[in-house]
Amino acid sequence: QVQLVESGGGSVQAGGSLRLSCAASGFYVSNYNMGWFRQAPGKEREFVAGITWTGHRTYYSDSVEGRFTISRDNAKNTVYLQMTGLEPEDTAVYYCNSVLEAREREPRFSSWGQGTQVTVSS
C-alpha cells in the first residue's frame, strides 16, 4: 500500500527558508519520477517541482524556479524540497506524489498524504 508522509512545514517570515521531507512506503522512490505539489486555500492543487527517477533532471513551476530545489535520497526512500526566498504567495499545504512519465506535472497516485502546512507572513 502506497503511503506518503510529508513533514517539515511551519511558519516563517518572508525571505525565510524551510526544508520539506516526504517519506514514502509501499514502493521504492528510486523506480519513479517524483514531485511536489501544493494547495492554497480556495485554490486547486498545483504542481511545484519534479525530479526524474535518476535524479539527473529537475524541473519547476515558473513561480518557484530559482527559489526551490527538489532532491531525493533513494537509500532513505525520501524526497526533499528545499525552499528559500519564501513569499506570502507560497503559503499552502504541500504534498508529494510520484509524477507520470508522459505527463510529468501530473500525479501518479490517487491517494495523497496529509501534507505539511507552510505559512509565510509578510
C-alpha positions as CSV (number, residue, x, y, z in Angstrom):
1,Q,0.0,0.0,0.0
2,V,1.4,3.4,-1.1
3,Q,1.9,5.8,1.8
4,L,3.4,9.3,1.6
5,V,4.2,11.2,4.8
6,E,5.2,14.9,4.4
7,S,6.9,16.9,7.2
8,G,9.0,20.0,7.8
9,G,6.4,22.7,7.3
10,G,6.0,25.7,9.6
11,S,5.5,29.4,9.9
12,V,8.2,31.7,8.6
13,Q,8.6,35.3,7.6
14,A,9.0,36.4,4.0
15,G,12.5,35.7,2.8
16,G,12.9,32.7,5.1
17,S,13.6,29.1,4.3
18,L,12.2,25.6,5.0
19,R,13.1,22.1,4.1
20,L,10.3,19.7,3.5
21,S,10.6,15.9,3.6
22,C,8.4,13.2,2.1
23,A,8.9,9.7,3.4
24,A,7.5,7.0,1.1
25,S,6.5,3.5,1.9
26,G,4.8,0.7,-0.1
27,F,7.0,1.5,-3.2
28,Y,10.6,2.5,-4.0
29,V,11.0,6.1,-5.0
30,S,14.1,5.0,-6.9
31,N,11.8,3.5,-9.5
32,Y,9.7,6.6,-10.1
33,N,9.8,10.2,-11.0
34,M,8.7,12.2,-8.0
35,G,7.1,15.6,-7.5
36,W,5.9,18.2,-5.0
37,F,2.5,19.8,-5.2
38,R,0.8,22.5,-3.1
39,Q,-2.7,23.7,-2.4
40,A,-3.5,27.1,-1.2
41,P,-6.8,28.0,0.5
42,G,-9.6,28.2,-2.1
43,K,-7.4,27.1,-4.9
44,E,-6.8,23.9,-6.8
45,R,-3.7,21.7,-6.1
46,E,-0.9,22.7,-8.4
47,F,2.5,21.3,-9.4
48,V,5.6,22.8,-7.8
49,A,8.7,20.7,-8.6
50,G,9.7,17.4,-10.2
51,I,12.7,15.1,-10.3
52,T,13.4,12.1,-12.5
53,W,14.0,8.7,-11.1
54,T,17.7,9.0,-11.9
55,G,17.9,12.4,-10.2
56,H,19.6,13.8,-13.2
57,R,16.9,16.2,-14.2
58,T,14.8,18.6,-12.1
59,Y,12.0,21.0,-13.2
60,Y,9.9,23.6,-11.6
61,S,6.8,25.7,-11.9
62,D,7.6,29.3,-13.0
63,S,6.5,30.6,-9.7
64,V,9.2,28.8,-7.7
65,E,12.0,28.4,-10.3
66,G,15.3,29.7,-8.8
67,R,14.0,29.6,-5.2
68,F,13.1,25.9,-4.6
69,T,15.2,22.8,-5.0
70,I,13.9,19.3,-5.2
71,S,16.2,16.4,-4.3
72,R,15.9,12.7,-3.4
73,D,17.7,10.2,-1.2
74,N,16.8,6.8,-2.6
75,A,18.6,5.0,0.3
76,K,16.1,6.7,2.7
77,N,13.2,6.4,0.2
78,T,12.7,10.1,0.8
79,V,12.2,13.2,-1.4
80,Y,13.0,16.7,-0.2
81,L,12.0,20.2,-1.2
82,Q,14.4,23.0,-0.1
83,M,12.6,26.3,-0.2
84,T,14.4,29.6,0.0
85,G,13.2,33.2,-0.5
86,L,9.8,32.3,0.7
87,E,7.0,34.7,-0.2
88,P,3.4,35.0,1.3
89,E,2.2,33.6,-2.0
90,D,3.9,30.3,-1.1
91,T,1.5,29.7,1.8
92,A,-0.2,26.4,1.2
93,V,-0.3,22.8,2.2
94,Y,2.5,20.9,0.4
95,Y,2.2,17.3,-0.8
96,C,4.4,14.9,-2.6
97,N,3.5,12.2,-5.1
98,S,5.0,10.3,-7.9
99,V,4.6,12.0,-11.3
100,L,3.7,10.4,-14.6
101,E,6.5,10.0,-17.2
102,A,4.3,11.1,-20.1
103,R,2.7,14.0,-18.2
104,E,5.4,14.9,-15.8
105,R,3.5,17.6,-13.9
106,E,0.6,15.3,-13.1
107,P,0.4,13.0,-10.0
108,R,0.5,9.2,-10.4
109,F,-1.2,8.0,-7.3
110,S,-4.8,8.9,-6.5
111,S,-4.1,8.8,-2.7
112,W,-2.3,11.6,-1.0
113,G,-0.6,12.1,2.3
114,Q,-1.8,14.5,4.9
115,G,0.5,17.2,3.6
116,T,2.5,19.7,5.6
117,Q,1.4,23.3,6.1
118,V,3.7,26.2,5.1
119,T,2.7,29.7,6.2
120,V,4.7,32.7,5.1
121,S,4.0,36.1,6.7
122,S,4.9,39.4,5.2
